Amino acid sequence: MHDQKRERQEARRNKRPRPVRDCALSLLERSDKTAWEMRKKLKDREYQPEEIEETMAFLEEYHYIDDREYVRKYIRTYSSHKSIRRICAELEQKGVDRELIHAGIQDLPVDEETQIIKWLRKKGYEPGEPLEWAQYRRLTAALGRRGYSFDIIRKATEQMYEEVPER
């Protein structure tokens, strides 16, 4: 058992290293990456900094890596069910520049009120029905944890309260 493991490790060590460009393209086949994520993945695979930068220049030149487009796709994908704060935080964790994120948010606005109203309906809140204080607090806290601001939560709950229920 241990001999097989040692043999596999030895085979990996003796294996000719894969060219960095091939590795990068293979990573992009699975999913889009930001420039920061790609650099990190290649660094984790122990490629040399010069190789990484040369590959990054190639990937950016041919738009395989384009953080601006990545932000646009990300916002388009998640704007229907994630708050602006959450989208921004997740993109920042992926190493995207804040200016690119804010430009993307300006280009593709996120309708948080509609998201909140949809979520409240899913949780069983009926339009026109007043909420008990404890229930309101619970819902507000849950929405706050999802990244929505208190002002937006308040507006959405007031809008739901003012809606005339269809009967």
DSSP file (Angstrom, degrees, kcal/mol; ACC not computed):
  #  RESIDUE AA STRUCTURE BP1 BP2  ACC     N-H-->O    O-->H-N    N-H-->O    O-->H-N    TCO  KAPPA ALPHA  PHI   PSI    X-CA   Y-CA   Z-CA
    1    1 A M     >        0   0    0      0, 0.0     4,-1.7     0, 0.0     5,-0.1   0.000 360.0 360.0 360.0 -51.1    0.0    0.0    0.0
    2    2 A H  H  >  +     0   0    0      1,-0.2     4,-2.4     2,-0.2     5,-0.2   0.827 360.0  58.8 -67.1 -31.1    2.7    2.5    1.0
    3    3 A D  H  > S+     0   0    0      2,-0.2     4,-2.4     1,-0.2    -1,-0.2   0.902 104.5  50.0 -64.4 -40.6    4.8    1.4   -2.0
    4    4 A Q  H  > S+     0   0    0      2,-0.2     4,-2.4     1,-0.2    -1,-0.2   0.911 110.8  49.4 -63.8 -41.7    2.1    2.4   -4.4
    5    5 A K  H  X S+     0   0    0     -4,-1.7     4,-2.3     1,-0.2    -2,-0.2   0.928 111.8  48.3 -63.7 -44.6    1.7    5.8   -2.8
    6    6 A R  H  X S+     0   0    0     -4,-2.4     4,-2.4     1,-0.2    -1,-0.2   0.892 110.4  52.1 -61.9 -40.4    5.5    6.3   -2.9
    7    7 A E  H  X S+     0   0    0     -4,-2.4     4,-2.5     2,-0.2    -1,-0.2   0.908 109.5  48.9 -63.5 -42.6    5.5    5.2   -6.6
    8    8 A R  H  X S+     0   0    0     -4,-2.4     4,-2.2     2,-0.2    -2,-0.2   0.919 112.3  48.6 -63.3 -42.8    2.8    7.7   -7.5
    9    9 A Q  H  X S+     0   0    0     -4,-2.3     4,-2.0     1,-0.2    -2,-0.2   0.908 112.3  48.7 -63.0 -41.5    4.6   10.5   -5.6
   10   10 A E  H  X S+     0   0    0     -4,-2.4     4,-2.2     2,-0.2    -2,-0.2   0.891 109.6  52.2 -64.6 -41.0    7.8    9.6   -7.4
   11   11 A A  H  X S+     0   0    0     -4,-2.5     4,-1.2     1,-0.2    -1,-0.2   0.895 108.8  50.9 -64.1 -39.7    6.0    9.6  -10.8
   12   12 A R  H  < S+     0   0    0     -4,-2.2    -1,-0.2     1,-0.2    -2,-0.2   0.903 110.6  48.9 -63.7 -40.6    4.6   13.1  -10.1
   13   13 A R  H  < S+     0   0    0     -4,-2.0    -2,-0.2     1,-0.2    -1,-0.2   0.879 114.8  44.2 -66.2 -37.8    8.1   14.4   -9.3
   14   14 A N  H  < S+     0   0    0     -4,-2.2    -1,-0.2    -5,-0.1    -2,-0.2   0.630  90.1 109.3 -82.9 -14.0    9.6   12.9  -12.4
   15   15 A K  S  < S-     0   0    0     -4,-1.2     3,-0.1    -3,-0.2    -3,-0.0  -0.361  81.0-108.3 -65.4 138.5    6.8   14.0  -14.6
   16   16 A R        -     0   0    0      1,-0.1    -1,-0.1    -2,-0.1    -2,-0.1  -0.497  42.7-106.8 -67.4 131.1    7.6   16.8  -17.0
   17   17 A P        -     0   0    0      0, 0.0    -1,-0.1     0, 0.0     3,-0.1  -0.286  31.3-114.3 -64.8 144.5    6.0   20.0  -15.8
   18   18 A R        -     0   0    0      1,-0.1     5,-0.0    -3,-0.1    -3,-0.0  -0.544  38.1 -99.0 -75.4 137.8    3.0   21.2  -17.8
   19   19 A P     >  -     0   0    0      0, 0.0     4,-2.1     0, 0.0     3,-0.2  -0.316  29.0-125.0 -59.1 142.0    3.5   24.6  -19.6
   20   20 A V  H  > S+     0   0    0      1,-0.2     4,-2.6     2,-0.2     5,-0.2   0.854 108.9  54.7 -60.3 -38.1    2.0   27.4  -17.6
   21   21 A R  H  > S+     0   0    0      2,-0.2     4,-2.5     1,-0.2    -1,-0.2   0.916 108.5  48.8 -63.5 -42.7   -0.1   28.6  -20.5
   22   22 A D  H  > S+     0   0    0     -3,-0.2     4,-2.2     1,-0.2    -2,-0.2   0.906 111.4  50.2 -62.5 -41.6   -1.7   25.2  -20.9
   23   23 A C  H  X S+     0   0    0     -4,-2.1     4,-2.2     2,-0.2    -2,-0.2   0.930 111.1  48.5 -61.7 -46.0   -2.4   25.1  -17.2
   24   24 A A  H  X S+     0   0    0     -4,-2.6     4,-1.9     1,-0.2    -2,-0.2   0.917 112.3  47.9 -62.6 -45.2   -4.0   28.5  -17.3
   25   25 A L  H  X S+     0   0    0     -4,-2.5     4,-1.1     1,-0.2    -1,-0.2   0.875 110.2  52.9 -65.1 -36.4   -6.2   27.6  -20.3
   26   26 A S  H  X S+     0   0    0     -4,-2.2     4,-0.8    -5,-0.2     3,-0.4   0.898 107.9  51.0 -64.0 -40.8   -7.2   24.4  -18.6
   27   27 A L  H >X S+     0   0    0     -4,-2.2     4,-1.3     1,-0.2     3,-0.5   0.878 108.4  52.5 -63.5 -37.4   -8.2   26.3  -15.5
   28   28 A L  H 3< S+     0   0    0     -4,-1.9    -1,-0.2     1,-0.2    -2,-0.2   0.712  96.2  68.1 -73.8 -20.1  -10.3   28.6  -17.6
   29   29 A E  H 3< S+     0   0    0     -4,-1.1    -1,-0.2    -3,-0.4    -2,-0.2   0.869 103.3  45.6 -63.8 -35.1  -12.2   25.7  -19.2
   30   30 A R  H << S-     0   0    0     -4,-0.8     2,-0.3    -3,-0.5    -2,-0.2   0.907 131.0 -24.9 -76.0 -43.7  -13.8   25.0  -15.9
   31   31 A S     <  -     0   0    0     -4,-1.3    -1,-0.3     0, 0.0     2,-0.0  -0.982  70.0 -86.9-166.3 156.8  -14.8   28.5  -15.0
   32   32 A D        -     0   0    0     -2,-0.3     2,-0.3    -3,-0.1    33,-0.1  -0.334  44.4-161.7 -65.1 152.1  -14.0   32.2  -15.5
   33   33 A K        -     0   0    0     31,-0.3    33,-0.4    -2,-0.0     2,-0.2  -0.956  16.9-122.6-134.1 152.8  -11.4   33.6  -13.2
   34   34 A T     >  -     0   0    0     -2,-0.3     4,-2.4    60,-0.1     5,-0.2  -0.489  37.8-106.0 -82.6 166.2  -10.3   37.1  -12.2
   35   35 A A  H  > S+     0   0    0      1,-0.2     4,-2.5     2,-0.2     5,-0.2   0.912 122.5  50.6 -59.6 -42.3   -6.7   38.1  -12.8
   36   36 A W  H  > S+     0   0    0     58,-0.3     4,-2.3     1,-0.2    -1,-0.2   0.917 110.1  49.1 -63.0 -43.8   -6.0   37.8   -9.1
   37   37 A E  H  > S+     0   0    0     57,-0.6     4,-2.6     2,-0.2    -1,-0.2   0.912 111.8  49.0 -62.5 -42.2   -7.5   34.3   -8.9
   38   38 A M  H  X S+     0   0    0     -4,-2.4     4,-2.6     2,-0.2     5,-0.3   0.933 110.9  49.2 -65.1 -45.5   -5.5   33.2  -11.9
   39   39 A R  H  X S+     0   0    0     -4,-2.5     4,-2.6     1,-0.2    -1,-0.2   0.921 112.7  48.9 -58.0 -43.0   -2.2   34.5  -10.6
   40   40 A K  H  X S+     0   0    0     -4,-2.3     4,-2.7     2,-0.2    -2,-0.2   0.923 111.1  49.0 -63.6 -45.4   -3.0   32.8   -7.2
   41   41 A K  H  X S+     0   0    0     -4,-2.6     4,-1.2     1,-0.2    -1,-0.2   0.918 114.3  45.3 -61.4 -43.7   -3.8   29.5   -8.9
   42   42 A L  H  <>S+     0   0    0     -4,-2.6     5,-1.8     2,-0.2    -1,-0.2   0.888 113.0  50.3 -69.5 -37.9   -0.6   29.6  -11.0
   43   43 A K  H ><5S+     0   0    0     -4,-2.6     3,-1.9    -5,-0.3    -2,-0.2   0.906 107.4  54.5 -64.5 -40.9    1.5   30.6   -8.0
   44   44 A D  H 3<5S+     0   0    0     -4,-2.7    -1,-0.2     1,-0.3    -2,-0.2   0.790 103.6  56.1 -62.0 -27.6    0.0   27.7   -6.0
   45   45 A R  T 3<5S-     0   0    0     -4,-1.2    -1,-0.3    -5,-0.2    -2,-0.2   0.308 120.0-115.0 -88.4   9.1    1.1   25.4   -8.7
   46   46 A E  T < 5 +     0   0    0     -3,-1.9    -3,-0.2     1,-0.2     2,-0.2   0.793  57.6 158.1  66.4  34.8    4.6   26.7   -8.2
   47   47 A Y      < -     0   0    0     -5,-1.8    -1,-0.2     1,-0.1    -2,-0.0  -0.565  48.8 -97.8 -81.2 156.1    5.2   28.4  -11.6
   48   48 A Q     >  -     0   0    0     -2,-0.2     4,-2.4     1,-0.1     3,-0.2  -0.431  26.9-119.1 -73.9 147.0    7.8   31.1  -11.7
   49   49 A P  H  > S+     0   0    0      0, 0.0     4,-2.5     0, 0.0     5,-0.2   0.853 114.2  53.3 -55.2 -37.7    6.7   34.8  -11.4
   50   50 A E  H  > S+     0   0    0      2,-0.2     4,-2.2     1,-0.2     5,-0.2   0.918 109.9  47.5 -65.1 -42.3    8.1   35.6  -14.9
   51   51 A E  H  > S+     0   0    0     -3,-0.2     4,-2.4     2,-0.2    -1,-0.2   0.910 111.9  50.8 -62.9 -42.5    6.1   32.7  -16.5
   52   52 A I  H  X S+     0   0    0     -4,-2.4     4,-2.8     1,-0.2    -2,-0.2   0.935 111.2  46.5 -62.6 -47.3    3.0   33.8  -14.7
   53   53 A E  H  X S+     0   0    0     -4,-2.5     4,-2.3     2,-0.2    -1,-0.2   0.886 112.0  51.1 -65.5 -38.4    3.2   37.4  -15.8
   54   54 A E  H  X S+     0   0    0     -4,-2.2     4,-1.8     2,-0.2    -1,-0.2   0.920 113.3  45.5 -63.4 -43.1    4.0   36.4  -19.4
   55   55 A T  H  X S+     0   0    0     -4,-2.4     4,-2.9     2,-0.2    -2,-0.2   0.894 110.7  53.1 -66.3 -41.0    0.9   34.1  -19.4
   56   56 A M  H  X S+     0   0    0     -4,-2.8     4,-2.6     1,-0.2     5,-0.2   0.898 107.0  52.4 -62.5 -39.6   -1.2   36.8  -17.8
   57   57 A A  H  X S+     0   0    0     -4,-2.3     4,-2.4     2,-0.2    -1,-0.2   0.920 111.6  46.9 -61.3 -43.1   -0.3   39.2  -20.5
   58   58 A F  H  X S+     0   0    0     -4,-1.8     4,-2.0     2,-0.2     6,-0.2   0.941 113.0  48.4 -61.8 -48.7   -1.3   36.6  -23.1
   59   59 A L  H  <>S+     0   0    0     -4,-2.9     5,-2.6     1,-0.2     6,-1.5   0.875 115.2  44.4 -62.4 -38.7   -4.6   35.9  -21.4
   60   60 A E  H ><5S+     0   0    0     -4,-2.6     3,-1.1     3,-0.2    -1,-0.2   0.877 109.4  55.9 -74.0 -37.4   -5.5   39.5  -21.0
   61   61 A E  H 3<5S+     0   0    0     -4,-2.4    -2,-0.2     1,-0.3    -1,-0.2   0.900 115.0  38.4 -60.5 -40.9   -4.4   40.3  -24.6
   62   62 A Y  T 3<5S-     0   0    0     -4,-2.0    -1,-0.3    -5,-0.2    -2,-0.2   0.257 114.6-117.2 -95.2  11.9   -6.8   37.7  -26.0
   63   63 A H  T < 5S+     0   0    0     -3,-1.1    -3,-0.2     2,-0.3     3,-0.2   0.745  77.1 129.2  59.3  28.9   -9.5   38.6  -23.4
   64   64 A Y  S   <S+     0   0    0     -5,-2.6     2,-0.5     1,-0.3   -31,-0.3   0.817  82.2  37.2 -73.3 -31.6   -9.5   35.2  -21.7
   65   65 A I  S    S+     0   0    0     -6,-1.5    -1,-0.3    -9,-0.2     2,-0.3  -0.987  72.5 153.1-119.3 120.3   -9.0   37.2  -18.5
   66   66 A D     >  -     0   0    0     -2,-0.5     4,-2.6   -33,-0.4     5,-0.2  -0.778  23.6-168.6-150.1  98.7  -11.0   40.4  -18.4
   67   67 A D  H  > S+     0   0    0     -2,-0.3     4,-2.5     1,-0.2     5,-0.2   0.847  88.8  56.3 -61.0 -35.6  -11.9   41.7  -14.9
   68   68 A R  H  > S+     0   0    0      1,-0.2     4,-1.9     2,-0.2    -1,-0.2   0.939 112.4  41.3 -62.1 -46.6  -14.3   44.3  -16.3
   69   69 A E  H  > S+     0   0    0      2,-0.2     4,-2.6     1,-0.2     5,-0.2   0.864 111.4  57.1 -69.0 -35.8  -16.3   41.7  -18.2
   70   70 A Y  H  X S+     0   0    0     -4,-2.6     4,-2.7     2,-0.2    -2,-0.2   0.927 107.0  49.1 -58.9 -45.1  -16.1   39.3  -15.3
   71   71 A V  H  X S+     0   0    0     -4,-2.5     4,-2.7     2,-0.2     5,-0.2   0.923 110.7  50.2 -61.0 -45.6  -17.7   42.0  -13.1
   72   72 A R  H  X S+     0   0    0     -4,-1.9     4,-2.5     1,-0.2    -2,-0.2   0.927 113.3  45.0 -60.4 -46.1  -20.5   42.5  -15.6
   73   73 A K  H  X S+     0   0    0     -4,-2.6     4,-2.5     2,-0.2    -1,-0.2   0.918 113.3  50.9 -63.2 -43.3  -21.2   38.8  -15.9
   74   74 A Y  H  X S+     0   0    0     -4,-2.7     4,-2.5    -5,-0.2    -2,-0.2   0.927 112.5  45.2 -62.1 -46.4  -21.2   38.4  -12.2
   75   75 A I  H  X S+     0   0    0     -4,-2.7     4,-2.1     1,-0.2    -1,-0.2   0.923 112.8  51.1 -65.3 -44.0  -23.6   41.2  -11.6
   76   76 A R  H  < S+     0   0    0     -4,-2.5     4,-0.2    -5,-0.2    -1,-0.2   0.899 114.1  45.3 -58.6 -40.2  -25.9   40.0  -14.3
   77   77 A T  H  < S+     0   0    0     -4,-2.5     3,-0.3    -5,-0.2    -2,-0.2   0.908 125.4  27.4 -70.7 -43.3  -25.9   36.6  -12.8
   78   78 A Y  H >X S+     0   0    0     -4,-2.5     4,-1.5    -5,-0.2     3,-1.5   0.473  91.1  93.7-104.4  -2.1  -26.4   37.5   -9.2
   79   79 A S  T 3< S+     0   0    0     -4,-2.1    32,-0.3     1,-0.3    -1,-0.2   0.681  80.5  62.1 -67.8 -15.9  -28.3   40.8   -9.3
   80   80 A S  T 34 S+     0   0    0     -3,-0.3    -1,-0.3    -4,-0.2    -2,-0.1   0.653 122.7  14.1 -83.8 -13.8  -31.7   39.1   -9.1
   81   81 A H  T <4 S+     0   0    0     -3,-1.5     2,-0.4     1,-0.1    -2,-0.2   0.343 110.9  73.4-145.4  10.4  -31.0   37.5   -5.6
   82   82 A K  S  < S-     0   0    0     -4,-1.5    -1,-0.1    65,-0.0    65,-0.1  -0.973  73.5-117.4-127.7 146.5  -28.0   39.1   -4.0
   83   83 A S     >  -     0   0    0     63,-0.7     4,-2.6    -2,-0.4     5,-0.2  -0.303  27.9-112.1 -74.4 162.4  -27.6   42.6   -2.4
   84   84 A I  H  > S+     0   0    0      1,-0.2     4,-2.8     2,-0.2     5,-0.2   0.921 118.6  52.3 -59.6 -44.5  -25.2   45.2   -3.7
   85   85 A R  H  > S+     0   0    0     62,-0.5     4,-2.7     1,-0.2    -1,-0.2   0.915 110.5  47.4 -58.9 -43.4  -23.1   44.9   -0.6
   86   86 A R  H  > S+     0   0    0     60,-0.3     4,-2.5     2,-0.2     5,-0.2   0.919 112.2  48.9 -66.3 -43.4  -22.9   41.1   -0.9
   87   87 A I  H  X S+     0   0    0     -4,-2.6     4,-2.4     2,-0.2     5,-0.2   0.937 113.3  47.8 -60.0 -46.8  -22.0   41.3   -4.6
   88   88 A C  H  X S+     0   0    0     -4,-2.8     4,-2.5     1,-0.2    -2,-0.2   0.924 112.2  49.0 -60.6 -45.6  -19.3   43.9   -3.9
   89   89 A A  H  X S+     0   0    0     -4,-2.7     4,-2.0    -5,-0.2    -1,-0.2   0.910 111.9  48.2 -62.6 -42.8  -17.8   41.9   -1.0
   90   90 A E  H  X S+     0   0    0     -4,-2.5     4,-1.0     2,-0.2    -1,-0.2   0.894 112.6  48.1 -67.0 -39.0  -17.7   38.7   -3.1
   91   91 A L  H  <>S+     0   0    0     -4,-2.4     5,-2.1    -5,-0.2     3,-0.4   0.894 109.8  52.4 -68.5 -38.1  -16.0   40.4   -6.0
   92   92 A E  H ><5S+     0   0    0     -4,-2.5     3,-1.7     1,-0.2    -2,-0.2   0.881 105.3  55.6 -63.5 -36.4  -13.5   42.1   -3.6
   93   93 A Q  H 3<5S+     0   0    0     -4,-2.0    -1,-0.2     1,-0.3    -2,-0.2   0.783 103.2  56.3 -64.7 -25.6  -12.7   38.6   -2.2
   94   94 A K  T 3<5S-     0   0    0     -4,-1.0   -57,-0.6    -3,-0.4   -58,-0.3   0.356 124.2-106.7 -87.8   5.9  -11.9   37.6   -5.8
   95   95 A G  T < 5 +     0   0    0     -3,-1.7     2,-0.3     1,-0.3    -3,-0.2   0.660  65.0 154.7  83.7  17.0   -9.4   40.4   -6.0
   96   96 A V      < -     0   0    0     -5,-2.1    -1,-0.3     1,-0.1     2,-0.1  -0.598  50.1-106.4 -81.7 139.5  -11.4   42.7   -8.3
   97   97 A D     >  -     0   0    0     -2,-0.3     4,-1.8     1,-0.1     3,-0.4  -0.373  22.3-128.7 -63.4 137.3  -10.5   46.4   -8.1
   98   98 A R  H  > S+     0   0    0      1,-0.2     4,-2.8     2,-0.2     5,-0.2   0.852 107.2  58.1 -58.2 -37.3  -13.2   48.5   -6.3
   99   99 A E  H  > S+     0   0    0      1,-0.2     4,-2.2     2,-0.2    -1,-0.2   0.899 106.3  48.5 -61.9 -40.1  -13.4   51.0   -9.1
  100  100 A L  H  > S+     0   0    0     -3,-0.4     4,-2.2     2,-0.2    -1,-0.2   0.898 111.8  50.3 -65.1 -39.6  -14.3   48.2  -11.5
  101  101 A I  H  X S+     0   0    0     -4,-1.8     4,-2.3     2,-0.2    -2,-0.2   0.949 112.0  45.8 -63.3 -49.1  -17.0   46.9   -9.1
  102  102 A H  H  X S+     0   0    0     -4,-2.8     4,-2.0     1,-0.2    -1,-0.2   0.866 111.7  52.1 -65.6 -35.9  -18.6   50.3   -8.6
  103  103 A A  H  X S+     0   0    0     -4,-2.2     4,-2.1    -5,-0.2    -1,-0.2   0.908 110.2  49.7 -64.3 -41.0  -18.5   51.0  -12.4
  104  104 A G  H  X S+     0   0    0     -4,-2.2     4,-2.4     1,-0.2    -2,-0.2   0.890 109.4  50.7 -63.8 -40.2  -20.2   47.6  -12.9
  105  105 A I  H  < S+     0   0    0     -4,-2.3    -1,-0.2     1,-0.2    -2,-0.2   0.874 110.2  50.7 -65.4 -37.3  -22.9   48.4  -10.3
  106  106 A Q  H  < S+     0   0    0     -4,-2.0    -2,-0.2     1,-0.2    -1,-0.2   0.899 113.8  44.5 -66.5 -39.8  -23.5   51.8  -12.0
  107  107 A D  H  < S+     0   0    0     -4,-2.1    -2,-0.2     1,-0.3    -1,-0.2   0.871 125.1  31.4 -72.1 -37.6  -23.9   50.1  -15.4
  108  108 A L  S  < S-     0   0    0     -4,-2.4    -1,-0.3    -5,-0.2    -2,-0.1  -0.771  85.8-154.0-124.7  84.6  -26.1   47.3  -14.2
  109  109 A P        -     0   0    0      0, 0.0     2,-0.5     0, 0.0    -3,-0.1  -0.187   8.2-135.0 -62.6 151.7  -28.2   48.5  -11.3
  110  110 A V        -     0   0    0     -5,-0.1     2,-1.3   -30,-0.0     3,-0.2  -0.932   6.2-143.9-110.1 125.5  -29.5   46.0   -8.7
  111  111 A D     >  +     0   0    0     -2,-0.5     4,-1.5   -32,-0.3     3,-0.0  -0.695  27.0 169.7 -92.2  87.9  -33.1   46.3   -7.6
  112  112 A E  H  > S+     0   0    0     -2,-1.3     4,-2.6     1,-0.2     5,-0.2   0.846  70.6  60.6 -70.1 -34.5  -32.9   45.3   -4.0
  113  113 A E  H  > S+     0   0    0      1,-0.2     4,-2.6     2,-0.2    -1,-0.2   0.933 105.9  47.3 -59.5 -46.0  -36.4   46.3   -3.0
  114  114 A T  H  > S+     0   0    0      1,-0.2     4,-2.4     2,-0.2    -1,-0.2   0.895 111.2  52.0 -62.4 -40.4  -37.9   43.8   -5.5
  115  115 A Q  H  X S+     0   0    0     -4,-1.5     4,-2.4     2,-0.2    -1,-0.2   0.925 110.9  47.4 -60.2 -45.4  -35.5   41.1   -4.2
  116  116 A I  H  X S+     0   0    0     -4,-2.6     4,-2.9     2,-0.2    -2,-0.2   0.922 111.4  50.0 -64.4 -45.0  -36.6   41.8   -0.6
  117  117 A I  H  X S+     0   0    0     -4,-2.6     4,-2.3     1,-0.2    -1,-0.2   0.914 111.6  48.8 -60.7 -42.9  -40.3   41.8   -1.5
  118  118 A K  H  X S+     0   0    0     -4,-2.4     4,-2.1     1,-0.2    -1,-0.2   0.916 112.7  48.2 -61.7 -42.9  -39.9   38.5   -3.3
  119  119 A W  H  X S+     0   0    0     -4,-2.4     4,-1.7     2,-0.2    -2,-0.2   0.907 110.2  51.5 -65.2 -42.2  -38.0   37.1   -0.3
  120  120 A L  H  <>S+     0   0    0     -4,-2.9     5,-2.5     1,-0.2    -1,-0.2   0.902 110.1  49.3 -62.6 -41.1  -40.7   38.3    2.1
  121  121 A R  H ><5S+     0   0    0     -4,-2.3     3,-1.7     1,-0.2    -1,-0.2   0.906 108.2  53.7 -63.9 -40.6  -43.4   36.6    0.0
  122  122 A K  H 3<5S+     0   0    0     -4,-2.1    -1,-0.2     1,-0.3    -2,-0.2   0.857 105.7  54.1 -60.6 -34.8  -41.4   33.4    0.0
  123  123 A K  T 3<5S-     0   0    0     -4,-1.7    -1,-0.3    -5,-0.1    -2,-0.2   0.434 126.6-101.3 -81.6   1.0  -41.3   33.6    3.8
  124  124 A G  T < 5S+     0   0    0     -3,-1.7     2,-0.5     1,-0.3    -3,-0.2   0.550  70.2 148.0  96.1   7.9  -45.1   33.9    3.9
  125  125 A Y      < -     0   0    0     -5,-2.5    -1,-0.3    -6,-0.2    -2,-0.1  -0.673  36.2-147.7 -79.4 125.1  -45.6   37.6    4.5
  126  126 A E    >   -     0   0    0     -2,-0.5     3,-1.6     4,-0.1    -5,-0.0  -0.745  21.1-104.5 -95.4 138.6  -48.8   38.7    2.9
  127  127 A P  T 3  S+     0   0    0      0, 0.0    34,-0.2     0, 0.0    33,-0.1  -0.296 105.0  21.3 -57.8 142.0  -49.2   42.2    1.4
  128  128 A G  T 3  S+     0   0    0     32,-2.2    33,-0.2     1,-0.2    36,-0.1   0.274  94.7 118.3  84.6 -11.6  -51.3   44.6    3.5
  129  129 A E    <   -     0   0    0     -3,-1.6    -1,-0.2    31,-0.2     2,-0.2  -0.757  64.0-128.6 -89.9 127.5  -50.7   42.5    6.7
  130  130 A P        -     0   0    0      0, 0.0     2,-0.3     0, 0.0    -4,-0.1  -0.496  22.5-128.7 -73.1 146.0  -49.0   44.3    9.5
  131  131 A L        -     0   0    0     -2,-0.2     2,-0.1    -6,-0.0    -6,-0.0  -0.704  17.2-117.6 -92.5 144.0  -46.0   42.4   11.0
  132  132 A E     >  -     0   0    0     -2,-0.3     4,-2.9     1,-0.1     5,-0.2  -0.485  32.0-111.6 -71.7 153.8  -45.7   41.8   14.7
  133  133 A W  H  > S+     0   0    0      1,-0.2     4,-2.6     2,-0.2     5,-0.2   0.900 116.8  48.5 -56.5 -45.8  -42.6   43.5   16.2
  134  134 A A  H  > S+     0   0    0      1,-0.2     4,-2.2     2,-0.2    -1,-0.2   0.899 113.4  47.5 -63.7 -40.8  -40.8   40.2   16.9
  135  135 A Q  H  > S+     0   0    0      2,-0.2     4,-2.6     1,-0.2    -2,-0.2   0.914 111.9  50.2 -66.4 -42.5  -41.5   38.9   13.4
  136  136 A Y  H  X S+     0   0    0     -4,-2.9     4,-2.8     1,-0.2    -2,-0.2   0.914 110.3  50.4 -61.1 -43.9  -40.3   42.2   11.8
  137  137 A R  H  X S+     0   0    0     -4,-2.6     4,-2.6    -5,-0.2    -1,-0.2   0.918 111.1  48.5 -61.0 -44.6  -37.1   42.1   13.9
  138  138 A R  H  X S+     0   0    0     -4,-2.2     4,-2.4     2,-0.2    -2,-0.2   0.935 114.2  45.3 -62.1 -46.8  -36.4   38.6   12.8
  139  139 A L  H  X S+     0   0    0     -4,-2.6     4,-2.5     1,-0.2     5,-0.2   0.912 113.5  50.0 -63.9 -42.7  -37.0   39.4    9.1
  140  140 A T  H  X S+     0   0    0     -4,-2.8     4,-2.5    -5,-0.2    -2,-0.2   0.912 111.4  48.6 -62.3 -43.4  -35.0   42.6    9.3
  141  141 A A  H  X S+     0   0    0     -4,-2.6     4,-2.1     2,-0.2    -2,-0.2   0.914 111.4  49.8 -63.5 -42.7  -32.1   40.7   10.9
  142  142 A A  H  X S+     0   0    0     -4,-2.4     4,-0.9     1,-0.2    -2,-0.2   0.917 113.6  45.4 -63.4 -42.8  -32.2   38.0    8.3
  143  143 A L  H  <>S+     0   0    0     -4,-2.5     5,-1.9     1,-0.2     3,-0.4   0.875 109.8  55.3 -68.5 -36.7  -32.2   40.5    5.5
  144  144 A G  H ><5S+     0   0    0     -4,-2.5     3,-1.5     1,-0.2    -2,-0.2   0.888 104.4  53.8 -61.4 -39.4  -29.4   42.5    7.1
  145  145 A R  H 3<5S+     0   0    0     -4,-2.1    -1,-0.2     1,-0.3    -2,-0.2   0.763 102.7  58.6 -66.3 -24.2  -27.2   39.3    7.2
  146  146 A R  T 3<5S-     0   0    0     -4,-0.9   -63,-0.7    -3,-0.4   -60,-0.3   0.486 126.5-101.9 -83.4  -3.0  -27.8   39.0    3.5
  147  147 A G  T < 5S+     0   0    0     -3,-1.5   -62,-0.5     1,-0.3     2,-0.2   0.496  73.3 141.2 101.1   4.4  -26.3   42.5    3.0
  148  148 A Y      < -     0   0    0     -5,-1.9    -1,-0.3   -65,-0.1     2,-0.1  -0.579  51.6-118.4 -81.3 143.7  -29.3   44.7    2.6
  149  149 A S     >  -     0   0    0     -2,-0.2     4,-2.2     1,-0.1     5,-0.2  -0.438  19.6-118.4 -77.9 155.0  -29.3   48.1    4.2
  150  150 A F  H  > S+     0   0    0      1,-0.2     4,-2.8     2,-0.2     5,-0.2   0.874 113.2  56.8 -61.2 -38.0  -31.9   49.0    6.8
  151  151 A D  H  > S+     0   0    0      1,-0.2     4,-2.4     2,-0.2    -1,-0.2   0.916 108.9  45.0 -60.6 -44.0  -33.3   51.8    4.7
  152  152 A I  H  > S+     0   0    0      2,-0.2     4,-2.5     1,-0.2    -1,-0.2   0.903 113.1  50.9 -67.4 -40.8  -34.0   49.4    1.8
  153  153 A I  H  X S+     0   0    0     -4,-2.2     4,-2.6     2,-0.2     5,-0.2   0.935 111.4  48.3 -60.5 -46.3  -35.5   46.8    4.1
  154  154 A R  H  X S+     0   0    0     -4,-2.8     4,-2.5     1,-0.2     5,-0.2   0.925 111.6  49.3 -61.5 -45.9  -37.7   49.5    5.6
  155  155 A K  H  X S+     0   0    0     -4,-2.4     4,-2.5     1,-0.2    -1,-0.2   0.922 112.8  47.3 -59.7 -45.0  -38.9   50.8    2.2
  156  156 A A  H  X S+     0   0    0     -4,-2.5     4,-2.2     2,-0.2    -1,-0.2   0.910 113.0  47.2 -66.0 -42.5  -39.7   47.3    1.0
  157  157 A T  H  X S+     0   0    0     -4,-2.6     4,-2.2     2,-0.2    -1,-0.2   0.888 113.2  49.3 -68.1 -37.3  -41.6   46.3    4.1
  158  158 A E  H  X S+     0   0    0     -4,-2.5     4,-2.2    -5,-0.2    -2,-0.2   0.907 110.2  51.4 -65.0 -41.0  -43.6   49.6    4.0
  159  159 A Q  H  X S+     0   0    0     -4,-2.5     4,-1.0    -5,-0.2    -2,-0.2   0.910 111.2  47.5 -62.4 -41.9  -44.3   49.0    0.3
  160  160 A M  H  < S+     0   0    0     -4,-2.2   -32,-2.2     1,-0.2     3,-0.4   0.896 111.2  51.3 -65.5 -39.6  -45.6   45.5    1.1
  161  161 A Y  H  < S+     0   0    0     -4,-2.2    -1,-0.2     1,-0.2    -2,-0.2   0.867 110.4  49.1 -65.8 -35.8  -47.7   46.9    4.0
  162  162 A E  H  < S+     0   0    0     -4,-2.2    -1,-0.2    -5,-0.1    -2,-0.2   0.668  88.3 104.7 -79.5 -16.3  -49.2   49.5    1.8
  163  163 A E  S  < S-     0   0    0     -4,-1.0    -3,-0.0    -3,-0.4    -4,-0.0  -0.382  74.3-126.3 -65.5 141.0  -50.1   47.1   -1.0
  164  164 A V        -     0   0    0     -2,-0.1   -36,-0.1   -36,-0.1    -1,-0.1  -0.797  28.2-123.1 -88.7 122.4  -53.7   46.2   -1.2
  165  165 A P        -     0   0    0      0, 0.0     2,-0.4     0, 0.0   -37,-0.0  -0.373  21.4-118.5 -67.5 142.9  -54.1   42.4   -1.2
  166  166 A E              0   0    0      1,-0.1     0, 0.0    -2,-0.1     0, 0.0  -0.677 360.0 360.0 -81.3 129.5  -55.9   40.8   -4.1
  167  167 A R              0   0    0     -2,-0.4    -1,-0.1     0, 0.0     0, 0.0   0.350 360.0 360.0-128.7 360.0  -59.0   38.9   -3.0
